[in-house]
Amino acid sequence: MDATVESFIETVDGIPMGGLVARVENPRAVIVAMHGGAVSPHYFDAPGHPRHSLLRAGAAAGYTVIAPFRPGYGPSFEALGDGVSPARQVDLAFEVIDRMTAAHGRGSGVFTVGHSIGCVLTMRMAADVRGAEWLGIELSGTGILHPSDVVARLPEEQVGTPRPLPRELARELFWEPTELYLDIPTVFSKLPRHETEDGARWPALFPALAPHVAVPVRISLAEHEKWWEAPPRGLASMAELFTASPRVLTAEERGAGHNISVGVTACDYHARVLAFVDECVPAREGAGRNEKVV
């Protein structure tokens, strides 16, 4: 793919906010990609694997794709410190999108992709009045219930508390089976403290936010998901919560592990996400948005 991916820095209220962007002239729409925990925006543009890049695939399909460092990551890590309130995270993210689309436009609108704990920010933004105008959202690597066998393996002090997972357990849950993943040593990033707090609250926060999301939703779970309840039950338990959404689709990603966008099936997964964005664009342009599919 010939799309150029560039780094960017935008200073928002004195906070340096950076990320990656693949721009096109006169975009059909803008896709914003929110990375998960302990990784960088390169999660969506794995170095050395351009065929598996969401940014490059999106640009080739006529979309500008922006993958920002979420607040507390990258250049904002030192400036924001450990205490970044949810409202502050949402405001900073909306402002980055506004800055990055001011000069080149956003076509039919904004579609946001969230992965893993990046779904927290995605959902908070989608439930905000400013997110009500989005084209839709894609959620992957998330859920509301953890498998009982995983909970049983957590250290006693870990259950229901904002503590990072033990390193070996995290590797097993999020990065195995290893044969499902690309060789991607440069996508990792330091984890801000508020991230573990968001993670601990998420199973209760998701059901509170979902009824306020009024845009089309697509939810993907990997066949080999270990941290969250696997499909099909894991998908159904989330989909039924989006009572205000005009359309809810679910998908099991065969042959994939938790971190789908850096897996060997990433190219196919991104193609399916882009196909959903394609459907949301004409829906915004007047083809109707009253279908509900669960």
C-alpha positions in Angstrom: 0.0 0.0 0.0 1.3 3.4 -0.9 -0.2 5.4 1.9 2.2 7.5 4.0 2.0 7.3 7.7 3.4 10.3 9.6 4.0 11.2 13.2 2.3 14.3 14.6 2.3 16.5 17.7 -0.5 18.8 18.7 -0.2 20.9 21.8 -3.6 21.1 23.6 -3.9 23.3 26.6 -0.1 23.1 27.1 -0.2 19.3 26.8 1.8 17.7 23.9 -0.5 15.1 22.3 1.0 13.0 19.5 0.3 10.0 17.4 0.3 8.7 13.9 -1.8 9.8 10.9 -2.4 8.6 7.3 -4.0 11.5 5.5 -5.9 11.6 2.2 -7.2 14.5 0.2 -11.0 14.9 0.5 -11.5 11.9 2.8 -14.7 10.0 2.7 -14.6 10.1 6.5 -12.0 10.1 9.3 -11.3 7.0 11.3 -9.8 7.5 14.8 -8.0 4.5 16.3 -7.6 4.2 20.1 -4.9 1.8 21.1 -5.1 -0.5 24.1 -3.0 -0.7 27.3 0.8 -0.7 27.4 1.1 -0.2 23.6 1.6 2.8 21.3 -0.3 3.9 18.2 2.0 1.6 16.2 -0.4 -1.1 17.4 -2.5 0.0 14.3 0.6 0.3 12.1 3.0 -2.5 13.1 6.5 -1.6 11.9 7.6 -4.0 9.1 4.1 -5.2 8.4 2.4 -2.6 6.2 -0.1 -5.1 4.8 -1.5 -5.5 8.3 -1.8 -1.7 9.0 -5.2 -0.2 9.7 -3.8 3.2 8.9 -2.5 2.2 5.4 -5.6 0.1 4.6 -7.9 2.9 5.7 -6.1 5.5 3.6 -6.1 3.2 0.6 -9.9 3.0 1.0 -10.2 6.8 1.0 -10.2 7.5 4.7 -7.9 9.7 6.8 -6.9 7.6 9.8 -5.7 9.1 13.0 -4.1 6.9 15.7 -3.4 9.2 18.7 -1.5 8.4 21.8 -4.3 8.3 24.4 -4.0 10.9 27.2 -1.2 9.8 29.6 0.7 7.9 26.9 3.6 9.1 24.7 4.5 12.8 24.8 1.8 13.5 27.3 3.0 11.0 29.9 5.2 13.4 31.8 3.0 16.5 31.3 -0.1 14.8 32.6 1.4 12.7 35.4 -0.6 9.9 37.0 -3.9 11.7 37.7 -5.8 12.2 34.5 -9.6 12.4 35.2 -12.0 10.7 32.7 -13.4 14.1 31.7 -10.0 15.4 31.0 -9.1 12.4 28.9 -12.3 12.9 26.9 -11.8 16.6 26.3 -8.2 16.1 25.2 -9.1 13.4 22.8 -11.9 15.4 21.2 -9.6 18.4 20.9 -6.9 16.3 19.1 -9.5 15.1 16.6 -10.7 18.7 16.0 -7.1 19.9 15.5 -6.1 17.1 13.2 -9.2 17.5 11.0 -9.4 21.3 10.9 -7.3 21.8 7.8 -8.3 18.7 5.7 -11.9 18.1 6.8 -13.6 15.0 8.0 -15.8 14.0 5.1 -19.0 12.4 6.2 -17.8 12.4 9.8 -15.8 10.4 12.4 -15.7 6.7 13.0 -13.8 5.5 16.1 -12.1 2.2 16.6 -11.3 1.2 20.2 -9.2 -1.8 21.3 -9.0 -3.4 24.8 -8.8 -0.6 27.4 -8.9 1.9 24.6 -12.6 1.0 24.5 -13.0 2.9 27.8 -12.1 6.2 26.1 -14.0 5.3 22.9 -17.2 4.5 24.9 -16.9 7.6 27.1 -16.6 9.7 24.0 -19.4 8.0 22.1 -21.7 8.5 25.1 -20.8 12.2 25.2 -23.0 14.7 23.3 -20.0 15.4 21.1 -19.9 11.7 20.1 -23.5 11.5 19.2 -22.6 12.8 15.7 -20.1 10.1 15.0 -20.6 7.6 12.2 -20.2 4.7 14.5 -17.7 2.7 16.6 -15.8 -0.6 16.5 -14.9 -2.2 19.8 -12.5 -5.2 20.1 -10.8 -7.0 22.9 -13.2 -6.0 25.6 -16.1 -7.3 27.7 -18.0 -7.2 30.9 -17.2 -10.6 32.4 -13.9 -12.4 33.1 -13.8 -16.2 32.8 -14.0 -17.9 36.2 -10.8 -19.8 35.6 -8.9 -16.6 35.0 -10.4 -14.9 38.1 -9.4 -18.0 40.1 -5.7 -17.5 39.0 -5.5 -13.9 40.1 -3.6 -13.1 43.3 -6.1 -12.5 46.1 -5.2 -8.8 46.4 -5.7 -8.4 42.6 -9.4 -9.2 42.4 -11.5 -6.1 41.9 -8.6 -3.7 42.6 -6.6 -1.3 40.3 -3.3 -3.3 40.2 -1.4 -4.3 37.1 -1.5 -8.0 36.3 1.5 -10.1 37.1 3.8 -10.0 34.1 3.8 -13.7 33.2 0.0 -13.9 33.5 -0.5 -10.8 31.3 1.8 -12.3 28.7 -0.3 -15.5 28.6 -3.6 -13.7 28.6 -2.9 -11.0 26.0 0.0 -12.4 23.8 -0.6 -16.1 23.5 -0.7 -18.4 21.6 2.4 -16.8 20.2 2.0 -18.2 16.7 -1.0 -15.9 16.3 1.1 -12.8 16.4 3.4 -10.8 14.2 7.0 -10.0 15.2 6.3 -6.5 16.7 8.9 -5.6 19.4 8.4 -1.8 19.0 4.7 -1.3 19.8 5.0 -1.4 23.5 4.6 1.7 25.8 4.8 2.7 29.5 1.4 2.2 31.3 0.0 5.3 33.1 -1.4 4.6 36.6 -4.9 5.7 35.8 -5.1 2.9 33.3 -5.3 0.2 36.0 -8.0 2.1 37.7 -10.1 2.4 34.5 -9.6 -1.4 34.0 -10.8 -2.3 37.5 -14.0 -0.2 37.0 -14.7 -1.2 33.4 -17.0 -4.2 34.1 -19.4 -1.9 35.9 -18.8 1.2 33.7 -19.5 -0.6 30.4 -23.2 -1.3 31.2 -23.6 2.3 32.5 -22.2 3.8 29.3 -23.7 1.5 26.6 -27.3 2.7 26.8 -26.1 6.3 26.0 -24.3 5.3 22.8 -26.7 6.3 19.9 -24.5 5.4 16.9 -24.0 2.1 15.1 -21.8 -0.3 16.9 -19.7 -3.3 15.8 -18.1 -5.5 18.5 -15.3 -8.0 17.7 -13.9 -10.7 20.0 -11.0 -13.0 19.1 -11.5 -16.7 19.0 -8.7 -17.1 21.4 -9.7 -14.3 23.8 -8.6 -15.2 27.3 -9.1 -12.1 29.5 -12.7 -11.5 28.7 -15.6 -14.0 28.3 -15.1 -15.5 24.8 -17.7 -15.5 22.0 -20.5 -16.1 21.5 -21.6 -15.4 25.1 -19.1 -12.6 25.5 -20.4 -10.8 22.4 -24.1 -11.3 23.3 -23.6 -9.9 26.8 -22.2 -6.7 25.4 -24.5 -6.3 22.4 -27.7 -6.4 24.4 -26.6 -3.3 26.4 -26.6 -0.9 23.4 -30.3 -0.1 23.6 -30.1 3.3 22.0 -27.9 2.2 19.1 -29.7 2.0 15.7 -27.5 -1.0 14.7 -25.4 -3.5 16.6 -23.3 -6.1 14.9 -21.0 -8.7 16.5 -18.2 -10.8 15.1 -15.9 -13.6 16.2 -12.4 -13.2 14.8 -11.3 -16.7 13.9 -7.6 -17.5 14.3 -7.0 -14.4 16.4 -5.8 -13.6 19.9 -6.7 -10.7 22.1 -4.5 -8.2 20.3 -6.2 -8.6 16.9 -4.5 -5.7 15.0 -1.0 -7.1 15.5 -2.0 -10.7 14.8 -1.6 -12.7 11.6 -5.2 -12.2 10.8 -5.0 -8.4 11.2 -5.3 -7.7 7.5 -8.6 -9.6 7.2 -9.9 -8.0 10.5 -9.2 -4.5 9.3 -10.9 -5.2 6.0 -14.1 -6.2 7.9 -13.9 -3.0 10.0 -13.5 -0.9 6.9 -16.5 -2.6 5.3 -18.6 -1.6 8.4 -17.3 2.0 8.1 -18.3 1.9 4.4 -21.8 1.0 5.5 -22.0 3.8 8.1 -20.9 6.5 5.6 -24.0 6.2 3.3 -26.2 5.8 6.4 -25.1 9.2 7.5 -25.6 10.6 4.0 -29.3 9.7 4.1 -29.7 6.0 3.3 -31.4 5.4 6.7 -30.2 4.4 10.1 -33.1 2.5 11.6 -31.9 -1.1 11.3 -31.1 -2.9 14.5 -29.2 -6.2 14.2 -27.9 -8.1 17.3 
